[in-house]
Every structure is written in structure tokens, then in C-alpha cells.
């Protein structure tokens, strides 16, 4: 009998993914079988496309009008000119400029959204490259009645209870007052200018484009066009604060569709929405992507005003008190403020040995994303001396902690979450590192190497003074102190007179 690792390596999905990577690495199922709406209400070709400076992935109709959740039907959106261009490029094996983020992450050896989607759509929905061919015209037009939508990516406005350092008023209502008081009297959300006003001591938006989810048109579209739907991804803001989300879930439960649907969230874990948990238990699978960018005082600094003690408590509660269809994973975003704190996250997970936490992540310990915006938080913006410091810390972690920890494990080492019986939860499938400590080391070492490769791939150090300026401004407003937490970076800043 083959062991778990052999079974994993030779599954059909692995062979398929390898084939696509070799024959047409530009292809992705999302422009063919997903709908995406941004938190400001615009339909997007793909949320990842925000990195594309030219279009931000925003869809417009033939007249140049922005396609919004309140104004356009799903059928109109699916054959938007930009989507047709992207599909045509993909079918011919060409990389489209809209896909710059996945292109860069693929080149860095990361698990890009495209790579993950190729695998997921084949494994879960039986949807592959050849099916996309059969429903797409040569010019990229979809034959709508033969091309089902399997997933929705819904960013429900910007209502949030945190104002994370790297965030923006377009992503969080909590940012309004601080932005208005310390920065500008408005902001841009991609290509749209938003003006702010202060009334009775509280900052509001002149034209609040982020409350689009209060309109019924979008949800009428959902009700009408969801018969093939298999998964919804929710983000925000903080999606658990939005009432319409609960109404949508209740409708899926009442229709009987919920038991065949997956939900995935990006949440901040500052509270456990018990009402949501009651609803979630009716769905086939619920993945909670938990935004955790640092441990202890680093969390409290980066993701202000959250408290690490409460987040840690909530993870423990969820790990023990939710049904087998609910699981959690860490969506870690790498940036200057946690450039070396990443290792605290790894040690914290090892020490706690959770039952569920991070079992379903796309890779071991956390699903990692590079921070691209604001660009002055990007690790590429570190000066050379500080990049060398980061690399040294990576090497020290490997040699003094991670490799010795791996060596200390028994040959058949299994993480606790492996024992969460496969029969209990569809998400708990075999992983390549199960009962194989060397594979566990290889997987994470590969991730560390790709992070360093990304950091060194471009010199954006001319942006570092802007990082210093913004950090000082936020410290004064929030009564926090960067120097206490980041002595190495602080010493460099003082030495350079920044």
C-alpha cells in the first residue's frame, strides 16, 4: 500500500495542475466561472487584479460606464470587454497585464491565487481548461447559458471595527477620523475620488459608495443566478458586521442549497459571531481565514485597536466548540512591520498544537500573501542594510530553531490536526507533510526562500522615508511607539537621520 505522501503526489489533480503549469501557465478559471464585486461596489475581473495599475480589474461596459452592483446584471458583467480580452489572452497562452500579481507570485514560486484556483476548480467542481474552451468564443465571449458560475467573491463594503496600520478608509470605516485629521479631506479608491466631511465631530463620506450592499439589486441577481453556485468568499471591511450577509445565508438555508455550498471568510477574529456560527453549521463547509499578522504586542500595534489576548482566546474557543464543517486558517500578509515577526507566528502555532487551526491552509502554518499596497509597507521598500538584517534573521530561525525542531521530531511525526478524522470533515484531506517531517521542513523552507526572493527582487527603498513619515504620524495619533517594538529598524532610521 502506498503511504499518504505517495497518494498525495499521484492524485489526478496533481497531474492536471502540473500539465496546466507546463502547457498554459497563464490560464485561470476565475475569469470564466467566478463573479467578483469589490467593497466599493464595482464589479471586478478578479479582486487580485487591483494590483494592475492600468485597470485595477474594474469592469466597464461598451459605453465606458463602470459596472456596479446596483446597476448591472450578472449576465452583462460576465461579458464585459475587459473580461473578454483576458479570456482571449488566456486561451492563446498569453499573460495578460491584468494578472500582474499572480504573474509575480508565480515567478517567485508562491502559491498564487491562479495556481490555487486551477487546483480547486478541478478538484471540487470538475471544471478544467477544456471546459472553459467549450463555452468560450474565439474573441473571449462566454456562451452564458452553457457557462455556469461556481463562485462569488463578495467584498461587503468597508464597515470595520479596526484600523490596521497598512489599511485605508476605503477598507475600514474606523480610519475615517484619523485620515481626516492627519492626512486629507478625502481619498481615492482606485480611480474614484471620495470626499469626506465632519458633522457633529464625526467624519462621514459625502457620497457613500461603500453601502451598496444595502441595495436590493445585487441580491436579486444572486437569488436569480445562483443555481450552480458552490462557494462564496466574503470579505469587507469586516463581513460579520453586515446584516445583509446573514439574510443571504438564511435564504440559502431555506432553499436547501446551503448543504451543498462552501463559504470562506476573511475575518479579524476580534469577536466570535455566535449568530453566524449557528448559520454556518448548515453549510457544507466554512473556512475562516483569520487575519493574524503578528503575535502579542505586534498584533496590537499592527492591527489596532485589537487585543491579542482576545484573539488568542477566540481561536481556542472556535477550535473546540464548532462542528466538523467549520475550520480556520491564518491569512498572514508579509510586510515591513512583521518582516521578522513571522517566526513568532510559527512558534505560537507549534506551541498550541491546534486541532483545526491552519489544517486547510494552502501551505503549512499559514497562507501567506505579499503586501503590495501601500507600497511603502512592502518589504521591497526596506533599504539594503535592513534587508540583510531580515535575511540574517531568516537564516538564524532556520538554523537555531526550525531545523533543530524538525530533527527532534519522531520520523512519523503528525500534527494534532491530522488526527481530526478525514471522515468528519471534507476539508481535512491528506497533506504532503503528514507523517513526513522532512517534507514539513521542505515545505516551509521553500516558503522562506520565496519570501526572501520576493524581498530582493526589486529595490523600492526610495519609498522608505514615506514609511518613516507615516509611522510617526500614526504613532502620535494613536499614542503608540514604533521604536520600542522595532529597535533594529529604529536604530537605522536614527543613523540615517530620517
C-alpha positions, 0 to 999 in steps of 0.5 A: 500500500502506498503511504499518504505522501505517495497518494498525495503526489499521484492524485489526478489533480496533481497531474492536471495542475502540473500539465496546466503549469507546463502547457498554459501557465497563464490560464485561470478559471476565475475569469470564466466561472467566478463573479467578483464585486469589490467593497466599493461596489464595482464589479471586478475581473478578479479582486487580485487584479487591483494590483494592475495599475492600468485597470485595477480589474474594474469592469466597464461596459461598451459605453465606458460606464463602470459596472456596479452592483446596483446597476448591472446584471450578472449576465452583462458583467460576465461579458464585459470587454475587459473580461473578454480580452483576458479570456482571449489572452488566456486561451492563446497562452498569453499573460495578460497585464491584468494578472500582474500579481499572480504573474509575480507570485508565480515567478517567485514560486508562491502559491498564487491565487491562479495556481490555487484556483486551477487546483480547486476548480478541478478538484471540487467542481470538475471544471478544467481548461477544456471546459472553459474552451467549450463555452468560450468564443474565439474573441473571449465571449462566454456562451452564458447559458452553457457557462455556469458560475461556481463562485462569488467573491463578495467584498461587503463594503468597508464597515470595520471595527479596526484600523490596521496600520497598512489599511485605508478608509476605503477598507475600514470605516474606523480610519475615517477620523484619523485620515481626516485629521492627519492626512486629507479631506478625502481619498481615492479608491482606485480611480474614484475620488471620495470626499469626506466631511465632519458633522457633529465631530464625526467624519462621514463620506459625502457620497457613500459608495461603500453601502451598496450592499444595502441595495436590493439589486445585487441580491436579486441577481444572486437569488436569480443566478445562483443555481450552480453556485458552490462557494462564496468568499466574503470579505469587507471591511469586516463581513460579520458586521453586515446584516445583509450577509446573514439574510443571504445565508438564511435564504440559502438555508431555506432553499436547501442549497446551503448543504451543498455550498462552501463559504470562506471568510476573511475575518479579524477574529476580534469577536466570535459571531455566535449568530453566524456560527449557528448559520454556518453549521448548515453549510457544507463547509466554512473556512475562516481565514483569520487575519493574524499578522503578528503575535502579542504586542505586534498584533496590537500595534499592527492591527489596532485597536485589537487585543491579542489576548482576545484573539488568542482566546477566540481561536481556542474557543472556535477550535473546540466548540464548532462542528466538523464543517467549520475550520480556520486558517491564518491569512498572514500578509508579509510586510515591513512591520512583521518582516521578522515577526513571522517566526513568532507566528510559527512558534505560537502555532507549534506551541498550541498544537491546534486541532483545526487551526491552519489544517486547510491552509494552502501551505503549512502554518499559514497562507501567506500573501505579499503586501503590495499596497501601500507600497511603502509597507512592502518589504521591497521598500526596506533599504539594503542594510535592513534587508540583510538584517531580515535575511540574517534573521531568516537564516538564524530561525532556520538554523537555531530553531526550525531545523533543530525542531524538525530533527527532534521530531519522531520520523512519523511525526503528525500534527494534532490536526491530522488526527481530526478524522478525514471522515468528519470533515471534507476539508481535512484531506491528506497533506504532503507533510503528514507523517513526513517531517522532512517534507514539513521542513521542505515545505516551509523552507521553500516558503522562506526562500520565496519570501526572501526572493520576493524581498530582493527582487526589486529595490523600492527603498526610495519609498522608505522615508514615506514609511518613516513619515507615516509611522510617526504620524500614526504613532502620535495619533494613536499614542503608540511607539514604533521604536520600542517594538522595532529597535533594529529598524529604529536604530537605522532610521536614527543613523540615517537621520530620517 
